[in-house]
């Protein structure tokens, strides 16, 4: 039922990128997962922009045995007039933000000191949701490391712990953080929304949207705060996303290039 829920939520968010990757990796399962994604892409090209789950049921509803079930879902894909929908917003309360920042800090401190650290289990349902997330470390205002999970691979509190350690020790652009630097670090967490394919570049809103650009095996991602910090306009943002993906600055104009937008809840050092 958990896998069914993840798939249905991704359909409602129109995030077939995450669905495709998860099916491919074998972390999610759905009978006819490929055709479902194909139907969403075909419907999108015909003007559909919204999905609504009408009904979900599983075999346990009939047999009473929910230890192993087969799920069934009915979904409508619809065309909605007006402005094209943007990425889904992510919400965390102040307590949840503080907890995630504390987890990131503790993870980095333990990793730098070569100590084992495992976060305590949480009962907070928001922190138990699978989310893509990045942790950015800065020192005296300068980038010191940034690593993240693009896909929602694990519960948010676990992902923050893991990517914080990776940002401190394994960002290939920087040497590992040393023990003497710990007190100088500032932490920023970016919790990613589901991805949505960009249908019109005019829909990009600098400061709200992040970009994921991919063509073939090349892929690059830029968080929403990057163009603001770099004072880029929309055109420069698109060009830089192409470069981040290892493509040309004009790759966004190529019909074989796929561009997805997302939002991010950013909190921490700012």
N, C-alpha and C positions, 0 to 999 in steps of 0.2 A: 504493500500500500504506500510505503514511503517513496518508492521509485515512481509509482503512478502519480503521486502528488507532485513530485519534482517535474515530471513531464508535462502535466496539465498546467502547472504554474508557468512553465516556459512557453507553452503554447499561448496562454493568455497574455503573456508579456511580448509575444511575437518574437521570441528569442530562439530562432531556429539554428543560429550559430552554436549556441551552447548545447542544444539538443544534438546536433550533428556530431560535435566533438565528443559528447558523453556517450552516444551510441557507439561511435567508432572505437573509443577507449574501452568500452564494455562496462563502464561504471553505472550506466543506466540501461534499462531494457524496455523495449516496446515492440510488440508484434506489429510489423509493418511500419517501423519507425522511419525508414527511408521514404516510403510513399507519403507518410504524414508530412514530412519536411517538403517533399516535392509539391504536395497539394498546397501548402502554405506559400511557397514561392510562386506557383502558378496563380493562386488567388491574389497575391500581392501585385503581380503584373496586370491583373484584371481590375485592380483598384481597391481590393480589400485591404483594410488596415487595422481591423479589430477582430479579436477572437473572444468568444464567450463559451464557457463550459456550461452546457445545459443540464447534464446529468452525469454523475459518476456512481458506479455500483461495482461490487465484486461478488465472486461466487460464494464468499462467506455470508453474504446477506441471505442467501437461500439455504445453505447447508448448516450455517451456524459455526462452522469450523474456519477460523481465521488464521490458523497457523501457516497455511499455504493457500494463496488465493490467486485467481485470475481476475484482473480488473477490466472494466469496460467504461469507456467515456464517450459522450456525445458532445460535439463541439460545433458551433456555427462560426464561419468566417464571413465577415460582413464588410461592406463598403460603407464608410461613414463620411458624410460631406463635411466640408470645412477644413481647417488647418490640419496638416498631417501630424499625427501624434509624435511627440518626442520621447526620450528615454523615461523610464519609470523612476520616480524619486525614491531614495533610500532614507529611512528615518531611524534614528537612535536617540534615546533620551540622554540627559547629562550623566546619569549614573552609568549607563552602558558605555558611553564614550570614555569616562574616567577609567572604567575597568579595562577597556581595551588598551588604553595608553599605559596603564600599569603593567599589563601583561607584556606589552612590547618592551618596556623598560627592563622588567625583570628578566626577560628572555635574553636581551642583549648583554646585560650585566653578567648573567650566568655563563653565556657563551664565551665572552671575552676572558672570563676567569677560568674557563675550561671546567665549569661545574655543570652537573646535570640539572635540567629544569623541565618539569612537566606541569602544565597548568592544572589547577584543580577543576574538577567537573563543575559545570554550571547548570542551573535549572532555568536560566533566562532563555525563553524560547527564541527571542530575537538573535541572541548570540549563538544559538544552536543552528540557525539557518546557514545553509551553504552559500557563501558569497565569495566573489573575487575581491581581492584586497591587496593594496600596496602599502608598505611602510617606508617612509622617507626619513633619513637621518641627515641632520645638518649640524655644522659646527661653526660658530661665529658667522652664521648667515650663509655659509658655503655648503654645497652638497657634499655629503660624506658617504652616502650609500642609498640605494633605492632598489628594492626587489619586491616582486609581488606575484600573486597567482591571478592570471587573467580569468581563468575559469573558476566557477564555484565548486571547488574540489572537496572541501571539508567544511565543518562548522566554523563560523567566523572566529570564535575565540581561539581555536586551534590554528587556523590559518595565520592569524596575526602573530602568534607565538613563533611560528616557523619562518615566516618571511622577515620578521624583525631580526632574527638570528642571521638569516641569509644576507640581509642588507648590511649587517655589521661585519660579517666575515667573508662573504662570497661575491660581492659586487666586483666584477672583473676590472672595473675602471679605477678601483682604489685598493690600497693595501688594507689588510684587516684592521679593524679598530683596536687600539691598544688600551690597556687598563688605565693609563693616565688620561685618556680622552673621555672616559665614561661621563664624568661630571660636566663636560662641555657640550654633550650632545643634546639636541632638541629633536623631538619626535613628531612626525605628522603621519596620520593614517588616512588613506583614501579607500572607502568602501564602495565597490562598484555596483551599479545597477545592472539589470539584464541588458543585452546588446540588441540593437535594432538596426536593420539595414537602412542606410541613407538613401532616400528616394529623390531628394532635391537638395543640392548644396546650399540653396538659399535658406534651408531650414537650420543650418548650423548656427548656433548661438555661442559666440566666444565667451568663455567664462562659465557656461552651463554644460556644454558638451565636450566629451572626450572623443577621440577618433581611433578606431582600429582599422588599419588598411592592410589588405592582403591580396596577393596574386600568386597563384601557384603555391610554392613552398615558402615564399617570402611573406613576412608579416611584421608589422610594427604597431605599437600603441603609444599614444600620447594622452596623458591625463588632462582633465579639464583646466587645471590651474596653470599648466605649462604655457599656453599662449598668452595668458594674462601676465605671467611673470616675465615673459620675453617680449611683451608688447607687440604680438603678431595680430594681423587682421585675418579674416577668414581665408583669403588666398594663400597667405604665407603659412597658415596653419595646415592647409591641405598639402602644400609643397613639402613642408617639414615632415608630415606624416609619411609621405612617399619616401623621403630620404631615410627615415627611421626604419622603414620596412626594407631598406636596401634596394629601393626602386628609384626611378628618376623623379625629379620634382613635378613633372607633368603626369605622373602615373595616375593621378585621380581622374584625368580626362580619358583614360583608356577604358573601354567598355568591359574588358576582361578583369579590371580591378574592382574588388568588392570593398565597400566602405561601410563600416558600422559605427553608430554613435552610441554613447552611453553617458550617464551622469555619474557623479561620485559625491558621496558625502565626505567632505574633507575637514578634519579637525586636528588640533594639536598645537604646533608651534605658532600658528597664526592666531 
